[in-house]
Amino acid sequence: MKIYTKSGDDGTTGTLGQGRRPKSDLLIHVLGEIDELSAVLSQCVDIKTANITQAVEIQSRLLDLGAEIASLSTDSRYLVREIESDTKSLESEIDQMDGQLPALTNFILPGGSKEAKHLHIARAVCRRAERALVELKVQEPTLRPESVKYLNRLSDWLFVRARYANSLAGIEDQIWVKKND
């Protein structure tokens, strides 16, 4: 099987049950943002401190989410079945990691260890994907609110995971200091 089909040479791409759409379509934009997030997550795995299985699980969930979005369907075959429990799992992990970190009393700057830097980039990409999905949801009300909630919680998880990675590396949060005018 060839990787190229030439069917997209006209500037369109196929979706699940939605036919072909222009590659500039908001739906395709959202799918691209989620794809980029998955790719960025692959850079976040530090074998010494991260759980590779967890990163792959999140990437798989993002692919599931992309399929749900691409279908624009309420058909259970396309819906992410465990999205609510996946969101709760992220919340539980956030609480567990956050319980081991100093309380946040200021905004912090992204940075620190190599892993934390990659996690902060993934968080920013996740927020961008979330914003695009929220915009699409306005146009496509059949999209479930759970998908937005999952991306929102994932970005929270990425933020806390970055702080946790720095903590494991013995690196303190860099506090934002506002320059006086």
Z-matrix of the N, CA and C atoms (Angstrom, degrees):
N
C 1 1.456
C 2 1.530 1 109.10
N 3 1.300 2 116.30 1 130.91
C 4 1.460 3 121.09 2 178.46
C 5 1.522 4 110.09 3 -81.11
N 6 1.323 5 114.92 4 147.52
C 7 1.458 6 120.15 5 178.85
C 8 1.522 7 111.30 6 -75.09
N 9 1.311 8 116.85 7 -27.93
C 10 1.465 9 118.84 8 -179.48
C 11 1.528 10 109.56 9 -102.70
N 12 1.332 11 114.16 10 137.68
C 13 1.469 12 120.20 11 -179.96
C 14 1.520 13 112.12 12 -110.71
N 15 1.316 14 116.25 13 -16.85
C 16 1.467 15 124.18 14 -177.25
C 17 1.526 16 112.88 15 70.09
N 18 1.348 17 116.80 16 -1.32
C 19 1.465 18 118.96 17 -179.34
C 20 1.526 19 111.90 18 -70.59
N 21 1.322 20 117.95 19 -19.53
C 22 1.459 21 121.14 20 178.72
C 23 1.506 22 113.93 21 -93.69
N 24 1.315 23 116.28 22 3.36
C 25 1.462 24 119.47 23 -179.22
C 26 1.529 25 112.82 24 -64.89
N 27 1.315 26 116.50 25 -17.26
C 28 1.468 27 119.92 26 179.11
C 29 1.532 28 112.10 27 -90.82
N 30 1.346 29 116.50 28 6.58
C 31 1.462 30 119.61 29 178.24
C 32 1.515 31 114.08 30 88.20
N 33 1.320 32 117.25 31 13.82
C 34 1.468 33 120.80 32 177.51
C 35 1.520 34 108.92 33 -118.37
N 36 1.323 35 114.80 34 165.03
C 37 1.461 36 121.11 35 176.08
C 38 1.524 37 108.78 36 -143.44
N 39 1.309 38 115.74 37 154.20
C 40 1.461 39 120.94 38 -179.07
C 41 1.520 40 111.95 39 -85.06
N 42 1.328 41 115.34 40 152.40
C 43 1.467 42 122.10 41 176.62
C 44 1.515 43 108.44 42 -129.12
N 45 1.301 44 116.11 43 171.53
C 46 1.464 45 121.16 44 177.54
C 47 1.528 46 109.65 45 -79.06
N 48 1.293 47 117.03 46 101.87
C 49 1.459 48 121.10 47 175.60
C 50 1.512 49 115.67 48 76.42
N 51 1.311 50 118.20 49 2.56
C 52 1.466 51 121.06 50 -179.36
C 53 1.520 52 112.28 51 -111.74
N 54 1.319 53 116.36 52 8.10
C 55 1.458 54 120.21 53 -179.78
C 56 1.519 55 111.31 54 70.33
N 57 1.304 56 115.78 55 -159.42
C 58 1.461 57 121.57 56 179.98
C 59 1.525 58 109.35 57 -91.30
N 60 1.305 59 114.85 58 142.94
C 61 1.468 60 121.35 59 179.57
C 62 1.520 61 109.20 60 -132.88
N 63 1.331 62 116.21 61 153.16
C 64 1.464 63 118.29 62 174.69
C 65 1.535 64 109.86 63 -60.26
N 66 1.303 65 116.39 64 144.05
C 67 1.464 66 120.08 65 179.70
C 68 1.525 67 111.58 66 -65.40
N 69 1.329 68 117.08 67 -15.03
C 70 1.464 69 121.63 68 177.12
C 71 1.532 70 112.23 69 -87.46
N 72 1.317 71 117.73 70 -3.45
C 73 1.468 72 123.16 71 -178.76
C 74 1.537 73 109.75 72 -61.44
N 75 1.328 74 116.87 73 143.98
C 76 1.458 75 121.66 74 -179.81
C 77 1.531 76 111.53 75 -58.48
N 78 1.306 77 118.31 76 -38.09
C 79 1.465 78 121.28 77 178.30
C 80 1.529 79 110.05 78 -58.89
N 81 1.315 80 116.80 79 -45.29
C 82 1.459 81 121.20 80 -179.58
C 83 1.529 82 109.94 81 -67.58
N 84 1.323 83 116.08 82 -36.32
C 85 1.468 84 121.04 83 176.26
C 86 1.531 85 110.36 84 -59.34
N 87 1.318 86 117.12 85 -46.83
C 88 1.472 87 121.55 86 179.36
C 89 1.527 88 110.02 87 -60.72
N 90 1.323 89 116.52 88 -45.02
C 91 1.467 90 119.94 89 179.66
C 92 1.530 91 110.80 90 -62.00
N 93 1.317 92 116.88 91 -37.19
C 94 1.460 93 121.05 92 177.31
C 95 1.522 94 112.08 93 -66.17
N 96 1.325 95 116.48 94 -39.36
C 97 1.474 96 120.51 95 178.19
C 98 1.533 97 110.33 96 -63.70
N 99 1.320 98 116.49 97 -41.74
C 100 1.465 99 120.43 98 179.19
C 101 1.526 100 110.28 99 -67.70
N 102 1.321 101 116.98 100 -38.48
C 103 1.458 102 121.27 101 176.78
C 104 1.533 103 110.18 102 -63.21
N 105 1.330 104 116.89 103 -43.52
C 106 1.463 105 120.05 104 178.36
C 107 1.525 106 110.74 105 -62.62
N 108 1.323 107 117.09 106 -40.88
C 109 1.457 108 120.81 107 177.76
C 110 1.526 109 110.59 108 -58.94
N 111 1.311 110 116.76 109 -44.81
C 112 1.466 111 120.48 110 178.66
C 113 1.527 112 110.90 111 -60.88
N 114 1.322 113 116.42 112 -42.34
C 115 1.466 114 119.99 113 179.41
C 116 1.530 115 111.19 114 -65.19
N 117 1.325 116 116.81 115 -41.32
C 118 1.462 117 120.50 116 179.30
C 119 1.532 118 110.44 117 -65.82
N 120 1.316 119 116.64 118 -35.80
C 121 1.465 120 119.75 119 178.48
C 122 1.524 121 111.64 120 -60.35
N 123 1.316 122 116.83 121 -30.88
C 124 1.461 123 119.32 122 179.85
C 125 1.528 124 111.39 123 -63.77
N 126 1.323 125 117.58 124 -23.24
C 127 1.465 126 121.45 125 177.91
C 128 1.524 127 112.26 126 -82.68
N 129 1.313 128 117.18 127 -10.79
C 130 1.462 129 121.25 128 -173.53
C 131 1.522 130 113.57 129 -85.64
N 132 1.298 131 117.08 130 -8.90
C 133 1.457 132 120.16 131 -173.81
C 134 1.526 133 109.75 132 -82.73
N 135 1.313 134 114.55 133 116.30
C 136 1.453 135 122.00 134 172.18
C 137 1.519 136 105.71 135 -110.86
N 138 1.309 137 116.61 136 113.78
C 139 1.462 138 121.24 137 -172.55
C 140 1.524 139 111.66 138 -56.27
N 141 1.328 140 118.14 139 -29.40
C 142 1.458 141 120.76 140 -178.38
C 143 1.527 142 112.55 141 -72.52
N 144 1.330 143 117.32 142 -32.07
C 145 1.466 144 118.93 143 -171.62
C 146 1.522 145 115.08 144 -123.58
N 147 1.300 146 118.58 145 -18.36
C 148 1.466 147 119.86 146 -174.29
C 149 1.514 148 111.13 147 -106.81
N 150 1.300 149 114.32 148 156.61
C 151 1.450 150 121.38 149 176.85
C 152 1.525 151 108.39 150 -93.08
N 153 1.329 152 116.45 151 107.40
C 154 1.459 153 120.82 152 -177.42
C 155 1.526 154 110.39 153 -59.73
N 156 1.313 155 116.62 154 -39.49
C 157 1.470 156 120.69 155 179.64
C 158 1.515 157 110.27 156 -58.48
N 159 1.317 158 116.90 157 -40.46
C 160 1.462 159 121.25 158 -179.72
C 161 1.518 160 111.30 159 -64.90
N 162 1.318 161 117.91 160 -43.38
C 163 1.464 162 120.95 161 179.17
C 164 1.526 163 110.17 162 -62.43
N 165 1.312 164 117.40 163 -43.67
C 166 1.461 165 121.32 164 179.24
C 167 1.531 166 110.08 165 -65.04
N 168 1.321 167 116.83 166 -37.56
C 169 1.466 168 120.61 167 178.00
C 170 1.531 169 110.65 168 -62.85
N 171 1.326 170 116.65 169 -43.36
C 172 1.464 171 120.26 170 178.85
C 173 1.525 172 110.00 171 -65.41
N 174 1.333 173 117.60 172 -42.55
C 175 1.462 174 120.37 173 177.51
C 176 1.533 175 110.68 174 -60.69
N 177 1.315 176 116.64 175 -40.29
C 178 1.476 177 120.28 176 177.58
C 179 1.517 178 111.10 177 -64.01
N 180 1.337 179 116.62 178 -40.41
C 181 1.461 180 120.58 179 179.13
C 182 1.522 181 109.69 180 -64.63
N 183 1.331 182 117.18 181 -37.96
C 184 1.461 183 120.25 182 178.19
C 185 1.526 184 111.06 183 -64.70
N 186 1.328 185 116.91 184 -37.11
C 187 1.467 186 119.96 185 176.42
C 188 1.529 187 110.24 186 -66.17
N 189 1.327 188 116.31 187 -40.76
C 190 1.472 189 120.49 188 174.88
C 191 1.527 190 110.55 189 -59.33
N 192 1.326 191 115.38 190 -45.10
C 193 1.455 192 120.65 191 -179.48
C 194 1.525 193 110.59 192 -62.72
N 195 1.326 194 116.43 193 -41.17
C 196 1.459 195 120.41 194 177.04
C 197 1.519 196 111.78 195 -60.43
N 198 1.327 197 117.13 196 -40.85
C 199 1.464 198 120.50 197 178.35
C 200 1.526 199 110.66 198 -64.14
N 201 1.326 200 116.16 199 -41.15
C 202 1.470 201 119.42 200 177.99
C 203 1.522 202 110.55 201 -61.83
N 204 1.310 203 116.38 202 -46.19
C 205 1.460 204 120.80 203 -179.29
C 206 1.521 205 110.63 204 -65.26
N 207 1.327 206 116.97 205 -43.16
C 208 1.469 207 121.25 206 -178.62
C 209 1.519 208 112.15 207 -63.03
N 210 1.323 209 117.19 208 -26.16
C 211 1.464 210 120.26 209 -178.99
C 212 1.533 211 112.21 210 -82.44
N 213 1.344 212 116.75 211 -25.30
C 214 1.474 213 121.22 212 -173.74
C 215 1.526 214 110.14 213 45.14
N 216 1.309 215 114.73 214 44.51
C 217 1.459 216 119.87 215 -172.91
C 218 1.522 217 110.72 216 -127.90
N 219 1.300 218 115.32 217 152.58
C 220 1.457 219 120.34 218 171.11
C 221 1.526 220 110.14 219 -97.50
N 222 1.315 221 116.23 220 6.58
C 223 1.460 222 122.71 221 177.70
C 224 1.527 223 108.67 222 -63.90
N 225 1.316 224 117.65 223 123.90
C 226 1.459 225 122.10 224 -174.95
C 227 1.531 226 112.92 225 -60.22
N 228 1.318 227 117.89 226 -20.35
C 229 1.475 228 119.83 227 178.23
C 230 1.516 229 111.74 228 -63.95
N 231 1.329 230 117.01 229 -26.63
C 232 1.458 231 121.08 230 -176.13
C 233 1.528 232 113.48 231 -102.42
N 234 1.318 233 117.43 232 -10.57
C 235 1.461 234 120.27 233 -175.28
C 236 1.523 235 111.22 234 -81.23
N 237 1.317 236 116.06 235 143.43
C 238 1.458 237 120.99 236 174.09
C 239 1.525 238 106.35 237 -72.76
N 240 1.308 239 115.62 238 108.61
C 241 1.470 240 120.76 239 -171.78
C 242 1.516 241 113.68 240 -66.47
N 243 1.298 242 117.39 241 -36.34
C 244 1.464 243 121.10 242 -173.53
C 245 1.528 244 112.80 243 -104.52
N 246 1.317 245 117.98 244 22.56
C 247 1.467 246 119.31 245 -172.18
C 248 1.528 247 112.63 246 -62.22
N 249 1.331 248 117.20 247 -36.60
C 250 1.462 249 118.85 248 179.14
C 251 1.521 250 111.10 249 -68.92
N 252 1.325 251 117.71 250 -41.08
C 253 1.470 252 119.28 251 178.22
C 254 1.524 253 110.74 252 -71.80
N 255 1.341 254 117.50 253 -31.66
C 256 1.465 255 120.17 254 175.00
C 257 1.528 256 110.05 255 -64.06
N 258 1.318 257 116.66 256 -40.48
C 259 1.467 258 120.94 257 177.98
C 260 1.521 259 109.93 258 -64.41
N 261 1.318 260 116.77 259 -44.10
C 262 1.472 261 120.44 260 178.88
C 263 1.528 262 111.22 261 -64.39
N 264 1.314 263 116.85 262 -35.23
C 265 1.462 264 120.74 263 177.07
C 266 1.532 265 110.43 264 -63.56
N 267 1.337 266 116.31 265 -42.85
C 268 1.462 267 119.89 266 176.13
C 269 1.528 268 110.34 267 -60.53
N 270 1.337 269 116.36 268 -42.75
C 271 1.464 270 120.60 269 179.48
C 272 1.523 271 111.19 270 -60.94
N 273 1.326 272 116.03 271 -42.57
C 274 1.456 273 120.66 272 179.30
C 275 1.529 274 111.04 273 -62.88
N 276 1.319 275 116.46 274 -42.20
C 277 1.462 276 120.37 275 179.08
C 278 1.532 277 110.72 276 -67.89
N 279 1.326 278 116.22 277 -37.63
C 280 1.467 279 119.78 278 176.77
C 281 1.521 280 109.30 279 -59.79
N 282 1.340 281 116.12 280 -48.77
C 283 1.464 282 120.58 281 -179.13
C 284 1.527 283 111.56 282 -60.33
N 285 1.339 284 116.38 283 -40.84
C 286 1.470 285 120.99 284 -179.16
C 287 1.526 286 110.62 285 -65.00
N 288 1.325 287 117.17 286 -47.24
C 289 1.470 288 120.34 287 -179.75
C 290 1.527 289 111.03 288 -68.33
N 291 1.340 290 115.63 289 -44.34
C 292 1.455 291 120.73 290 -176.97
C 293 1.524 292 111.41 291 -61.87
N 294 1.335 293 116.45 292 -32.70
C 295 1.457 294 121.25 293 178.23
C 296 1.522 295 112.99 294 -64.61
N 297 1.318 296 117.22 295 -17.21
C 298 1.464 297 121.55 296 -179.49
C 299 1.536 298 112.11 297 -102.51
N 300 1.325 299 116.23 298 4.23
C 301 1.467 300 120.80 299 -176.83
C 302 1.522 301 110.81 300 -112.67
N 303 1.337 302 116.67 301 154.61
C 304 1.465 303 118.76 302 173.59
C 305 1.530 304 109.77 303 -62.74
N 306 1.327 305 115.42 304 145.74
C 307 1.464 306 119.72 305 179.02
C 308 1.515 307 110.23 306 -62.15
N 309 1.330 308 115.71 307 142.51
C 310 1.462 309 120.71 308 177.59
C 311 1.526 310 108.94 309 -83.39
N 312 1.309 311 115.90 310 125.47
C 313 1.463 312 120.44 311 176.28
C 314 1.521 313 110.86 312 -122.75
N 315 1.329 314 116.61 313 -4.58
C 316 1.457 315 123.11 314 179.73
C 317 1.517 316 108.76 315 -141.46
N 318 1.326 317 115.18 316 164.54
C 319 1.457 318 118.73 317 169.16
C 320 1.523 319 107.57 318 -70.14
N 321 1.331 320 115.95 319 148.22
C 322 1.458 321 119.17 320 177.10
C 323 1.522 322 109.47 321 -118.30
N 324 1.309 323 114.73 322 157.64
C 325 1.455 324 121.17 323 178.05
C 326 1.524 325 109.28 324 -91.40
N 327 1.333 326 117.57 325 141.34
C 328 1.458 327 118.96 326 175.95
C 329 1.527 328 109.86 327 -67.10
N 330 1.301 329 115.91 328 140.80
C 331 1.452 330 119.91 329 178.42
C 332 1.510 331 111.32 330 151.61
N 333 1.320 332 114.87 331 -163.92
C 334 1.450 333 121.11 332 -179.67
C 335 1.511 334 111.48 333 106.96
N 336 1.323 335 115.76 334 -131.99
C 337 1.460 336 120.93 335 -178.49
C 338 1.530 337 110.16 336 -66.82
N 339 1.324 338 114.99 337 163.11
C 340 1.467 339 119.56 338 178.96
C 341 1.533 340 110.31 339 -57.60
N 342 1.324 341 116.30 340 -43.84
C 343 1.464 342 119.68 341 179.42
C 344 1.521 343 111.10 342 -62.08
N 345 1.329 344 116.89 343 -44.83
C 346 1.470 345 120.65 344 -179.57
C 347 1.525 346 111.10 345 -62.15
N 348 1.327 347 116.72 346 -40.51
C 349 1.463 348 119.69 347 178.79
C 350 1.531 349 110.58 348 -60.48
N 351 1.317 350 116.60 349 -43.85
C 352 1.465 351 120.07 350 178.59
C 353 1.532 352 110.88 351 -65.68
N 354 1.321 353 116.94 352 -38.66
C 355 1.466 354 120.45 353 178.61
C 356 1.526 355 111.02 354 -65.02
N 357 1.323 356 117.35 355 -38.27
C 358 1.469 357 119.93 356 177.34
C 359 1.534 358 110.94 357 -66.08
N 360 1.316 359 117.28 358 -38.43
C 361 1.470 360 119.76 359 175.58
C 362 1.523 361 109.80 360 -63.47
N 363 1.327 362 117.02 361 -44.01
C 364 1.464 363 121.05 362 178.16
C 365 1.533 364 110.45 363 -61.04
N 366 1.336 365 117.13 364 -38.87
C 367 1.467 366 120.68 365 178.13
C 368 1.519 367 110.80 366 -61.66
N 369 1.331 368 116.54 367 -44.10
C 370 1.466 369 120.26 368 179.89
C 371 1.528 370 110.63 369 -64.72
N 372 1.315 371 117.53 370 -41.02
C 373 1.475 372 121.30 371 177.61
C 374 1.529 373 109.77 372 -65.66
N 375 1.316 374 116.55 373 -38.90
C 376 1.468 375 120.69 374 178.49
C 377 1.524 376 110.50 375 -62.71
N 378 1.323 377 116.86 376 -43.14
C 379 1.471 378 120.50 377 178.16
C 380 1.535 379 110.61 378 -62.14
N 381 1.323 380 116.85 379 -38.92
C 382 1.463 381 120.39 380 178.17
C 383 1.527 382 110.13 381 -65.31
N 384 1.316 383 117.13 382 -42.09
C 385 1.469 384 120.64 383 177.39
C 386 1.525 385 110.22 384 -62.98
N 387 1.320 386 116.22 385 -40.29
C 388 1.460 387 120.79 386 178.56
C 389 1.530 388 111.04 387 -62.67
N 390 1.333 389 117.00 388 -44.60
C 391 1.474 390 120.00 389 179.13
C 392 1.533 391 110.79 390 -61.59
N 393 1.319 392 116.10 391 -41.99
C 394 1.469 393 119.46 392 179.08
C 395 1.526 394 110.57 393 -64.94
N 396 1.322 395 116.96 394 -40.34
C 397 1.468 396 120.51 395 178.94
C 398 1.528 397 111.04 396 -65.04
N 399 1.316 398 117.25 397 -40.16
C 400 1.474 399 120.73 398 177.34
C 401 1.526 400 109.75 399 -61.16
N 402 1.327 401 116.49 400 -41.46
C 403 1.464 402 120.52 401 177.80
C 404 1.533 403 110.64 402 -63.26
N 405 1.321 404 117.23 403 -42.56
C 406 1.457 405 121.10 404 178.76
C 407 1.523 406 110.97 405 -65.16
N 408 1.328 407 116.31 406 -37.49
C 409 1.470 408 120.26 407 -178.78
C 410 1.527 409 111.59 408 -61.90
N 411 1.323 410 117.06 409 -30.38
C 412 1.471 411 120.65 410 176.21
C 413 1.529 412 109.59 411 -62.80
N 414 1.338 413 116.56 412 -40.23
C 415 1.467 414 121.55 413 179.82
C 416 1.520 415 112.95 414 -79.97
N 417 1.317 416 115.80 415 -30.19
C 418 1.462 417 121.33 416 -173.59
C 419 1.527 418 109.41 417 -125.12
N 420 1.338 419 117.67 418 82.71
C 421 1.466 420 120.29 419 -175.06
C 422 1.528 421 114.43 420 -65.52
N 423 1.342 422 118.11 421 -10.64
C 424 1.470 423 118.80 422 177.74
C 425 1.524 424 111.69 423 -72.70
N 426 1.337 425 117.56 424 -15.66
C 427 1.466 426 119.43 425 177.21
C 428 1.523 427 109.12 426 -64.86
N 429 1.305 428 115.77 427 134.37
C 430 1.462 429 120.00 428 -177.08
C 431 1.529 430 112.02 429 -76.28
N 432 1.324 431 117.06 430 141.63
C 433 1.471 432 120.18 431 177.54
C 434 1.528 433 111.57 432 -63.86
N 435 1.314 434 117.15 433 -22.38
C 436 1.464 435 120.58 434 179.83
C 437 1.525 436 112.16 435 -61.54
N 438 1.339 437 116.70 436 -29.57
C 439 1.469 438 119.48 437 179.95
C 440 1.523 439 110.48 438 -68.78
N 441 1.320 440 116.98 439 -40.42
C 442 1.462 441 121.19 440 176.87
C 443 1.525 442 109.25 441 -65.60
N 444 1.316 443 115.98 442 -43.64
C 445 1.462 444 120.75 443 -179.83
C 446 1.528 445 110.88 444 -60.19
N 447 1.330 446 117.00 445 -41.01
C 448 1.468 447 120.37 446 179.73
C 449 1.525 448 110.50 447 -61.86
N 450 1.329 449 117.62 448 -47.73
C 451 1.468 450 119.63 449 179.76
C 452 1.526 451 111.46 450 -64.41
N 453 1.324 452 116.79 451 -37.16
C 454 1.459 453 120.38 452 177.93
C 455 1.530 454 110.21 453 -62.36
N 456 1.315 455 116.33 454 -45.90
C 457 1.462 456 120.44 455 -179.72
C 458 1.523 457 111.11 456 -69.05
N 459 1.331 458 117.10 457 -35.40
C 460 1.462 459 119.85 458 177.77
C 461 1.528 460 110.40 459 -62.86
N 462 1.318 461 117.44 460 -39.86
C 463 1.466 462 119.03 461 178.57
C 464 1.534 463 110.24 462 -66.01
N 465 1.335 464 117.04 463 -36.92
C 466 1.471 465 120.15 464 174.86
C 467 1.526 466 110.02 465 -61.81
N 468 1.341 467 115.50 466 -44.05
C 469 1.463 468 121.10 467 -179.74
C 470 1.526 469 110.30 468 -61.03
N 471 1.326 470 116.98 469 -43.88
C 472 1.458 471 121.09 470 -179.71
C 473 1.536 472 111.10 471 -62.67
N 474 1.329 473 116.54 472 -38.65
C 475 1.461 474 120.74 473 177.75
C 476 1.526 475 110.79 474 -63.22
N 477 1.320 476 115.94 475 -50.51
C 478 1.466 477 119.82 476 -178.52
C 479 1.525 478 110.26 477 -67.17
N 480 1.328 479 116.94 478 -37.10
C 481 1.471 480 120.42 479 178.87
C 482 1.527 481 110.63 480 -64.02
N 483 1.335 482 117.11 481 -34.88
C 484 1.462 483 120.30 482 176.55
C 485 1.527 484 110.10 483 -65.87
N 486 1.313 485 116.86 484 -44.48
C 487 1.465 486 120.24 485 177.36
C 488 1.527 487 110.71 486 -62.11
N 489 1.324 488 115.13 487 -40.71
C 490 1.466 489 120.50 488 -179.60
C 491 1.533 490 110.69 489 -66.06
N 492 1.319 491 117.47 490 -40.76
C 493 1.468 492 121.37 491 177.56
C 494 1.523 493 110.19 492 -60.96
N 495 1.319 494 116.63 493 -41.79
C 496 1.459 495 119.67 494 177.27
C 497 1.522 496 111.19 495 -64.69
N 498 1.304 497 116.31 496 -40.40
C 499 1.461 498 120.26 497 178.83
C 500 1.527 499 110.24 498 -61.53
N 501 1.321 500 117.41 499 -44.30
C 502 1.462 501 121.02 500 178.83
C 503 1.527 502 111.12 501 -63.06
N 504 1.340 503 116.53 502 -30.58
C 505 1.458 504 121.40 503 179.88
C 506 1.534 505 112.11 504 -87.06
N 507 1.335 506 116.79 505 -0.32
C 508 1.459 507 120.55 506 -179.32
C 509 1.518 508 113.89 507 74.80
N 510 1.331 509 116.55 508 24.89
C 511 1.462 510 121.63 509 -178.89
C 512 1.524 511 109.29 510 -108.05
N 513 1.329 512 116.34 511 126.71
C 514 1.466 513 120.89 512 -179.78
C 515 1.524 514 110.54 513 -79.11
N 516 1.334 515 115.32 514 153.82
C 517 1.467 516 120.89 515 173.84
C 518 1.524 517 109.05 516 -60.66
N 519 1.324 518 115.43 517 141.50
C 520 1.463 519 120.45 518 174.43
C 521 1.530 520 107.79 519 -92.79
N 522 1.312 521 115.50 520 112.98
C 523 1.457 522 121.15 521 -176.86
C 524 1.528 523 109.88 522 -76.52
N 525 1.323 524 115.29 523 138.30
C 526 1.460 525 121.02 524 175.04
C 527 1.514 526 108.16 525 -72.58
N 528 1.318 527 116.28 526 126.30
C 529 1.452 528 122.00 527 177.15
C 530 1.519 529 106.80 528 -114.87
N 531 1.315 530 115.10 529 114.59
C 532 1.461 531 119.78 530 -179.38
C 533 1.515 532 109.62 531 -73.55
N 534 1.319 533 113.53 532 130.09
C 535 1.456 534 118.98 533 178.62
C 536 1.523 535 108.61 534 -75.03
N 537 1.323 536 115.44 535 130.10
C 538 1.468 537 119.37 536 179.14
C 539 1.518 538 109.03 537 -70.74
N 540 1.315 539 115.33 538 140.15
C 541 1.463 540 120.06 539 -179.59
C 542 1.501 541 111.81 540 -76.26
